[in-house]
Amino acid sequence: MSWKYSNSRSLMSKQLTLFLCAGCFFAGMLFTDRMWTEPEPKGLSILSGTKDEQLQLVADGCNTKLKDVRRDSKDTIREVSKTHNAVQTLDKTISNLEMELSAARAMQDSLLTGSPISDDLILPEPIKKRKYLMVVGINTAFSSRKRRDSVRATWMPQGDKLIKLEKEKGIIMRFVIGHGATAGGILDRAIEAEDKKHGDFLRLEHIEGYLELSAKTKTYFTTAVALWDADFYVKVDDDVHVNIATLGATLAKHRMNPHVYIGCMKSGPVLANKGVRYHEPEYWKFGEEGNKYFRHATGQLYAISKDLATYISINQHILHKYVNEDVSLGSWFIGLDVEHIDDRRLCCGTPPDCEWKAQAGNICVASFDWSCSGICRSADRIKEVHQRCGEGEDALWNASF
């Protein structure tokens, strides 16, 4: 009996032990599953949630990056487009302002050392946009005071009438002269005093000299086109008689032609011999000795349209100068699409020639003596020419251009 009890107790102890061991095992498994986590790889973060959520997060991240890339691309294209448009606009602006810029430089150079500007002249004429029919530049020299006074006493209005001519008829008239070799010398002071009295000079940034007439002509057109916006620019010598109303009516007929060159066209001989008047040092450029020049307007009076004056202004630094200024002007238009107008009324003779024509109703624009390349002894004779060949003062004020 004691053996059965002892054996039964031993069996129960084994079963209890086995049960406790199984319980401890499962408890250990449960504890280990709850507490133990796989070590996190270095540099990587744990992805939590379901696989779908993880994939969605990755997709969202990629979409965000793609959106940023697309946004950056659009911004870049937009900026490139803006830059391209800006460049095109700049090119157009440069093209449109090219002539004005060149003219402005010439105007500045002229005004820096020119005659004093009146107080009422605040802005240059091109900025005011006033349109004129013509600018008449009367070429003169320091020694030509008597000639200038004779012109003032005949065909060139003075004082208030000169201002009235500009305002009502759109005609600018100025004596054109540069400076002496000595800046501010006695020659310049004499011109300044004369200009203060009459107010009818256009001073150029140019050193006066007979052999520098081609350069003076170039500077005149450059300066005039910068100061005044006109249909035509005229150059005339101070020993020539001019009927201003007839000149204006003649030029007005050619307003529709932007490339017109008007004068008495000639083709004189190229003089190769030294010591003679009008000797051409570059005679060899015109072929064999005895050849003639190309057709060009005689230098006593000629007119050019605004486009041609602007062309001279823009290209002044590369235009070649021959010793004779009328030849130089004609050479600048060789190769251009320019219409040459040969009008013989711009080169009538002095009385009786111009007088007969006036009596026949064919009033001359300009009169001079070919033998003198102007009116011989013009300071003394121009008044007679004016009385016999002039159009009359009323013709100018009654004219409509």
C-alpha positions in Angstrom: 0.0 0.0 0.0 2.7 2.4 0.8 4.3 1.4 -2.4 1.2 2.4 -4.4 0.9 5.6 -2.6 4.5 6.4 -3.2 4.3 5.4 -6.9 1.1 7.5 -7.4 2.7 10.6 -5.9 5.8 10.2 -8.0 3.6 10.0 -11.2 1.8 13.2 -10.3 5.1 15.0 -9.7 6.3 14.1 -13.2 3.0 15.2 -14.8 3.1 18.5 -12.9 6.7 19.0 -13.9 5.9 18.3 -17.5 3.0 20.7 -17.4 5.1 23.4 -15.8 7.8 22.9 -18.4 5.3 23.2 -21.3 3.8 26.3 -19.7 7.2 27.9 -19.2 8.0 27.1 -22.9 4.9 28.7 -24.3 5.2 31.7 -21.9 8.8 32.1 -23.1 7.7 32.0 -26.7 5.0 34.6 -26.1 7.4 36.9 -24.2 10.1 36.5 -26.9 7.6 37.3 -29.7 6.4 40.5 -28.0 9.8 41.8 -26.8 12.2 40.8 -29.5 12.5 43.0 -32.7 14.9 42.6 -35.6 17.8 45.0 -35.4 17.3 48.1 -37.7 19.9 48.2 -40.5 22.2 51.2 -40.2 21.1 54.2 -42.2 17.6 52.8 -43.0 14.4 53.6 -41.3 11.7 51.0 -40.4 8.7 50.9 -42.8 5.6 50.6 -40.8 2.1 49.6 -41.8 0.9 47.3 -44.5 2.6 46.7 -47.8 -0.1 48.7 -49.6 0.5 51.7 -47.4 4.3 51.4 -47.8 3.9 51.2 -51.6 1.6 54.2 -51.5 4.1 56.2 -49.5 6.9 55.4 -52.0 4.6 56.2 -54.9 3.6 59.6 -53.3 7.3 60.4 -52.8 8.1 59.6 -56.5 5.1 61.7 -57.6 6.3 64.6 -55.5 9.7 64.5 -57.1 8.2 64.2 -60.6 6.0 67.2 -59.9 9.0 69.2 -58.7 10.9 68.2 -61.9 8.0 69.1 -64.1 7.5 72.4 -62.3 11.2 73.2 -62.6 11.1 72.3 -66.3 8.1 74.6 -66.9 9.7 77.4 -65.0 12.9 77.0 -67.0 11.1 77.0 -70.4 9.1 80.0 -69.3 12.3 81.9 -68.3 14.0 80.9 -71.6 10.9 82.1 -73.5 11.0 85.4 -71.6 14.7 85.9 -72.4 14.1 85.1 -76.1 11.3 87.6 -76.3 13.5 90.2 -74.5 16.3 89.7 -76.9 14.0 90.1 -79.9 12.6 93.3 -78.4 16.1 94.6 -77.8 17.1 93.8 -81.4 14.1 95.8 -82.7 14.8 98.7 -80.4 18.5 98.8 -81.5 17.4 98.7 -85.1 14.9 101.5 -84.7 17.2 103.7 -82.7 20.3 103.2 -84.7 19.9 106.4 -86.8 18.6 108.4 -83.9 21.6 107.4 -81.7 24.1 108.4 -84.3 22.3 111.7 -84.9 22.2 112.3 -81.1 26.0 111.8 -80.9 26.5 114.3 -83.7 24.2 116.8 -82.0 26.0 116.5 -78.7 29.4 117.0 -80.4 28.1 120.1 -82.2 26.5 121.7 -79.1 29.4 121.2 -76.8 31.5 123.8 -78.6 28.8 125.5 -80.6 27.2 128.9 -80.1 25.2 129.6 -77.0 21.8 128.1 -76.9 18.8 130.4 -76.4 16.9 130.1 -73.1 13.7 129.1 -74.8 15.4 126.0 -76.5 15.0 123.4 -73.8 14.7 120.2 -75.9 16.3 119.5 -79.3 13.8 119.6 -82.2 13.8 115.8 -82.9 12.5 115.2 -79.4 9.8 117.9 -79.9 8.8 116.1 -83.2 8.3 119.3 -85.1 8.4 118.5 -88.8 10.0 121.0 -91.2 10.0 121.3 -95.0 13.7 122.1 -95.4 16.9 123.1 -93.6 18.9 125.6 -95.7 22.6 125.7 -94.7 24.4 128.7 -96.1 28.1 127.7 -96.3 30.3 130.6 -95.2 33.8 131.5 -94.0 35.4 133.7 -91.4 36.4 136.2 -94.0 32.9 136.5 -95.6 31.2 139.0 -93.3 30.3 141.3 -96.2 28.8 138.4 -98.1 26.7 137.4 -95.1 25.4 140.9 -94.7 24.5 141.1 -98.4 22.5 137.9 -98.1 20.7 139.2 -95.0 19.9 142.4 -96.9 18.3 140.5 -99.8 16.9 136.9 -99.8 17.4 135.8 -96.1 14.7 137.0 -93.7 16.0 138.6 -90.4 14.9 138.9 -86.8 11.2 138.1 -86.1 10.7 137.2 -89.8 13.3 134.4 -89.5 11.4 132.9 -86.6 8.1 133.4 -88.4 9.6 131.5 -91.4 10.4 128.6 -89.2 7.0 128.5 -87.4 4.7 129.2 -90.3 6.5 127.8 -93.3 8.7 125.1 -91.8 11.9 126.5 -93.2 15.2 126.7 -91.2 17.9 129.0 -92.5 21.4 129.2 -91.0 24.9 130.3 -91.9 27.1 127.3 -91.4 30.6 127.7 -90.0 33.0 125.7 -87.9 35.8 127.0 -85.6 39.2 128.4 -86.0 42.4 126.5 -85.6 42.8 128.2 -82.2 39.9 127.4 -80.0 38.3 130.6 -78.6 40.5 132.8 -80.7 39.7 136.1 -82.4 37.9 134.4 -85.3 35.6 132.5 -83.1 34.9 135.5 -80.9 34.0 137.6 -84.0 31.5 134.9 -85.1 30.0 134.7 -81.6 29.5 138.4 -81.5 27.8 138.3 -84.9 25.6 135.4 -83.9 24.6 137.3 -80.8 23.4 140.1 -82.9 21.6 138.1 -85.6 21.0 134.6 -84.2 21.4 133.0 -87.6 24.4 130.7 -87.3 24.9 126.9 -87.1 28.3 126.2 -85.5 29.9 122.9 -86.4 32.4 120.8 -84.6 34.8 121.4 -87.5 38.1 123.3 -88.1 37.6 125.6 -91.1 39.9 125.3 -94.1 39.5 125.4 -97.9 40.8 121.8 -98.3 38.4 120.6 -95.6 35.2 121.5 -97.4 34.3 117.8 -97.9 34.6 117.2 -94.2 32.5 120.3 -93.5 29.8 119.1 -95.8 29.7 115.8 -94.0 29.5 117.4 -90.6 26.8 119.9 -91.7 24.4 117.2 -92.8 25.2 115.1 -89.7 24.5 118.0 -87.4 21.5 119.3 -89.3 19.7 116.0 -89.3 20.3 115.7 -85.6 18.9 119.1 -84.8 15.9 119.3 -87.2 13.5 116.7 -88.6 13.0 118.0 -92.2 12.0 116.5 -95.5 15.0 118.1 -97.2 18.5 119.4 -96.3 19.9 122.1 -98.6 23.5 123.4 -99.0 24.1 126.7 -100.7 27.1 129.0 -100.9 27.0 132.5 -99.5 27.7 134.1 -102.9 24.6 132.7 -104.6 21.2 134.3 -104.9 18.2 132.1 -103.9 14.5 132.5 -104.2 13.3 130.7 -101.1 9.6 130.3 -102.0 10.5 128.8 -105.4 13.1 126.5 -103.8 10.4 125.3 -101.3 7.9 124.7 -104.1 10.4 122.8 -106.1 11.4 120.5 -103.3 7.9 119.9 -102.2 7.1 118.2 -105.5 9.6 115.4 -104.5 8.3 114.8 -101.0 7.1 111.3 -101.9 10.5 110.2 -102.9 12.7 109.3 -99.9 15.9 108.9 -101.8 16.2 112.1 -103.9 19.3 114.1 -104.8 18.4 117.4 -106.5 20.7 119.9 -108.2 22.3 120.9 -111.5 24.0 117.7 -112.5 27.3 117.9 -114.3 30.3 115.7 -115.2 33.4 117.8 -115.4 36.9 116.7 -116.2 39.2 115.2 -113.6 42.1 117.6 -113.4 45.4 115.7 -112.8 47.8 118.6 -113.1 49.0 120.1 -109.9 48.7 123.8 -109.3 45.4 124.3 -111.1 42.1 125.1 -109.4 40.1 122.0 -108.5 43.1 119.7 -108.9 42.2 116.1 -108.0 45.0 114.4 -106.2 43.2 111.0 -106.6 42.8 111.5 -110.3 44.1 107.9 -110.9 41.0 106.4 -109.4 38.9 107.7 -112.3 40.8 105.9 -115.0 43.0 107.4 -117.7 44.0 111.1 -117.8 41.3 113.2 -119.5 38.4 111.2 -118.0 35.4 112.9 -116.5 33.8 112.5 -113.1 30.5 110.6 -112.6 27.4 112.7 -112.6 27.0 114.9 -109.5 25.3 118.1 -108.5 27.3 121.3 -108.8 28.3 122.6 -105.4 26.7 126.1 -105.5 23.3 124.7 -104.4 21.9 121.2 -104.0 19.4 119.4 -101.8 19.0 115.9 -100.5 16.2 114.0 -98.8 16.1 113.1 -95.1 17.0 109.5 -95.7 20.2 110.5 -97.6 21.2 113.0 -94.9 20.7 110.3 -92.3 22.8 107.9 -94.4 25.6 110.4 -94.3 25.2 110.8 -90.5 25.3 107.1 -89.8 28.3 106.3 -92.2 30.2 109.6 -91.8 33.3 107.8 -90.4 33.8 105.6 -93.5 32.7 107.9 -96.3 35.7 108.9 -98.4 36.4 112.6 -98.9 37.7 113.9 -102.3 39.3 117.3 -102.5 36.2 118.7 -104.2 33.1 118.6 -101.9 30.5 118.3 -104.6 32.4 115.3 -106.0 32.6 113.8 -102.5 28.8 114.1 -102.0 28.1 112.5 -105.4 30.5 109.6 -104.6 28.7 108.9 -101.4 25.5 108.0 -103.3 27.2 105.8 -105.9 25.8 102.3 -105.5 22.7 103.5 -103.7 19.2 103.5 -105.0 19.1 107.3 -105.4 17.2 109.3 -107.9 19.3 112.1 -109.4 17.1 115.2 -110.3 18.7 117.5 -112.8 16.9 120.8 -112.4 18.5 123.7 -114.3 16.5 126.3 -112.4 19.0 125.7 -109.6 21.8 127.2 -111.7 20.6 130.1 -113.7 23.0 132.8 -114.7 22.9 136.4 -113.3 21.0 139.1 -115.3 20.0 139.1 -118.0 19.6 135.3 -117.9 17.5 135.0 -114.7 15.7 138.2 -115.5 14.5 137.0 -118.9 13.3 133.7 -117.3 11.5 135.6 -114.5 9.7 137.8 -117.1 8.6 134.6 -118.9 7.1 133.2 -115.6 9.9 130.7 -115.1 11.5 132.1 -111.9 14.9 130.7 -111.1 15.6 129.0 -107.8 19.3 130.1 -107.7 21.5 132.4 -109.8 25.2 132.8 -110.0 28.1 133.2 -112.5 29.8 130.0 -113.7 33.0 131.9 -114.2 33.3 132.8 -110.6 31.5 129.6 -109.2 29.2 132.2 -107.6 28.1 135.8 -108.2 31.2 137.7 -109.1 31.8 140.4 -106.5 28.6 139.1 -104.8 28.8 141.5 -101.8 28.4 144.4 -104.3 26.2 142.8 -107.0 23.7 140.5 -105.2 21.4 143.4 -104.4 21.1 144.1 -108.2 20.5 140.4 -108.9 17.8 140.3 -106.2 16.0 143.4 -107.6 16.0 142.0 -111.2 15.5 138.3 -110.5 13.9 138.1 -107.1 10.5 136.5 -106.7 9.2 139.3 -104.3 8.8 139.1 -100.6 5.1 138.4 -100.8 5.8 135.2 -102.7 7.4 133.6 -99.6 4.7 134.5 -97.2 1.8 133.6 -99.5 3.4 130.3 -100.5 1.9 127.0 -99.4 4.1 124.0 -99.5 
